[in-house]
Structure formats: C-alpha cells, structure tokens
C-alpha cells in the first residue's frame, strides 16, 4: 500500500474523531443482511435518514481490508473517506478502496450493498477477513500480502 498523503491522513483522523464523538450519542439500530455465493460475500444495509426534523443521520463503518464494490440501488448519502467527500444518489455503483473507513451522512433512506470477493460462509468469518477496527491491523495485513506476492 502506498503511504497516505498528508491530506488523506488528516481526513482519516477527522473521521476517527467524528466517530469517537458520535459514539457518545444515542445509536440508531441497523440490521445487516449477509449473502454468500461461490467466492462472493455481500453485506446489505438499510440506513435510515433521521426522524428528527432538520437533522441528518450519520453512520461510520469499519476499515475495509480489500477493494470491493458498493451498490446503492436507492437513496442519497454524503460519504467522507480518506480521499475527501462525495455525494451519491442511487442508483449508482462505485469501487470502495482497501484501507477506506467512511463516515456517511444519510439525507434519504439509503440501501447500501457492499460486495466482496471472499470465500467466507458466515458473517463472523466475513468480518474477520474483510474488515478491521484498527488501522495498525490493516497495515500489518497489507505488509503480509506484499511479502506473499513478492
């Protein structure tokens, strides 16, 4: 993995600080659905916009260990990650990069589907091999992959 630019590192730190502050607030309930097929794992999340007039629901995710696809069949979100902030309106599809951790402002109820290349067959196995809560873990895994490829 290439070193992060100063701006990317600042974005990453801002997301971590925002997540820390958000965890002190009441948490929205969200159920993920998982789907497994040969060599694929999909995680489907229905993210609700806030029910409080004038406010926006904010969600944060884990650190993704591999590149993956994100499909938004419907909804409207603003996404902050290492590379900055982008707004997406469904339907759309994009590539989520390894090392990304996102903060999402949900303007409208949004269906978010992350699709990963994975041989996992359970939610627990998928989470153990596809995401992390710690950037140090991510960097160790990336270094190990480099050694295996070299």
Secondary structure, 3 states (H helix, E strand, C coil): CCCCCHHHHHHHHHHHHHHHHHCCCCCCCCCEEEEEECCEEEEEEEECCCCCCCCCEEEECCEECCCEEEEEEEEEEEEEECCEEEEEECCEEEEECCCCCCEEEEEEEEEEEEEEECCCCCHHHHHHHHEECCHHHHHHHHHHHHHHHC
